[in-house]
Amino acid sequence: MAEQKQGLQGQNDQEFRITVETDMVGEVVFDLEKRFIDEMKNIKGQPVVLDLGAGKLIDSPGVALCVGLFKECKAKGSAFSIEAGPDLFRFFKLFKLTKVIDIRERAGI
């Protein structure tokens, strides 16, 4: 398996971007969750963007991680949004998660 590139990056003082360069399935989700728990402690009010533009698949633990990040951000007073490629955006829209979480389709993917 190729090395996974993902993480939480402070792009500026205004926004933290979580970039996931793979599908949100299986062990990847559990590895991400461990990493994000520690990194989320440093976020205090900044908007957080979960960039899933490179992924095409998500499983139930992946959805649970997205919802968990949403709840964590809400508890900290931070805005949370997801940028998804067309495949994942259709999934989120089908299950009406777009009505609860700010999820946008990333163009040009």
VEXVEX-150232 format. One record per residue: x, y, z of N, C-alpha, C in turn. Coordinates in steps of 0.02 Angstrom, whole numbers, plus 50000, padded with zeros to 5 digits. Layout:
% residues N
XYZXYZXYZ...
% end
This chain:
% residues 109
500424994150000500005000050000500445006250000500275011049960500655017249957500585021050023501075025050037501055029050098500475033950093500105034450147499525038850149499745045750170499515050850135499665057650154499025060850178499005062350240498435065950267498645069250331498285074350350498455077650412498075084150420498215087250474497905093550490498425098950479498265103750437498745108850420498465115650434498815119650473498605126550482498825130550422498375131950377498565135650317498685142950333498305145450379498395152250403498045152750470498025158550498497705159350563496935158750558496675158750498495955158750490495655151750481496035146950455495745140550437496235134750448495975129150471496355122950473496055118350420496485115350380496245110850327496505103850341496035099250344496205092150352496155089050282496725086950256496745084150189496845076550194496385072950164496425065650163496545063650090497105060450078497315058750010497125051649990496645048750023496445041850009495715040850025495455034950012494765033350031494705033050107494125034650132493995034650205493695027850224494115022650222493875015950236494385012150280494125007350317494545002650354495025005750402495615003050403496145005150450496335012450441496265015050381496435022150369496045026550416495405025050425494965029050467495215028950540495395023150564495625022550633496285026250644496725025950594497355029650598497225037150599496765039350555496595046550552496285048850618495845044850645495505046750707496005047950763496485043550770496995044250822497395050850813497575052150751497955058150736497555064550749496925064450727496515070450731496315072150803496235067150845496055068450915496575073050947497205071550938497735075750967497775082550934497725082650868497795088950831497205093650843496605090950854496015095150865496055098950931496475096850976496545100351040496795107451030497155108650975497455115250962496975120050927496405117750906495945122050870495485125550919495495132150914495085136150960494725141550919494165139550890493755144350855493885145050781494445142350755494575142950684494125138150645493915140150585493535135550543493975129550523493665123750517494015117650498493695115150433494115113550384493885110750321494175103750313493745098850304493945091950291493935091050216494525090450186494595089750113494635082350095494095079750068494055072750047494055072249971494315077249938494295077649865494635071949829495135068849859495495063449826495155056649835494695056049881494385049649896493755048449854493615042049844493005040149808492555035649850492835032749904492445028149945492465030250018491915028650053491885029950125491465024350155491665021950214491275016750248490965019850311490605015750350490265018450408490745021450460491335018550473491795021950518492035028750490492095029150423492285035450392491745040850402491115038850395490565043450406490555045550480490665040650524490675042150596491235047050613491805046450580492355051150592492155058150569491835058650512491605065250487491115068450536490645064550560490145067050608490485068850673490965064750695491325066250757491725072750752492045073850695492415080150685491925086150685491355085250654490835090450653490635092150725490495087050766490285088150835490835091350877491455089150867492025091950903492105099350887492055100950823492115108050803491545112150831490945109550828490365113150855490455114550930490715109550966490835110451038491355115851052491825116651006492365121651015492175128350984491585128850955491375135150925491695136450857491915131050824492235131650758491755129450704491765132950649491385130750590491725124650561491335120050533491605114050503491275112950435491685111350386491415109850320491825104150289491515101050240491845095650203491845097450129492415096450098492475097050025492555089949999492115087849954492115080949929492115080949853492415075749826492375074649754491665072549736491525071949671490845070449649490555064049678490955058649682490705052249708490495052849781490935055549823490765056249894490215061349904490215066649865489685071649872488995068449859488945064249808488305060849794488105056449852488595053049882488455048849940488175052949998488525058450015488305062750070487615065650056487485067549994486845070349976486285065049980486435058949957485955053549959485715052150030486185052250077486015050950147485855057250186485755062750150485525069150178485995072150230486625070150229487105073250274487245080550255487095082350192487185089250170486695093950204486165091250234485685095450270485915096950341486405093150365486645093950434487345097250435487765094950390488465097250386488555101250322488955106450325489115110350265489585106150222489305103050170489695098850125489645101650055490225102850025490245105749957490595101049909490365101049849490705097049797491295101149770491875097949770492465101249743492475100449668492485105949633492485105849560493185104149535493205101449476493845100149443494205093949467493855089449499494175083249522494025077749474
% end
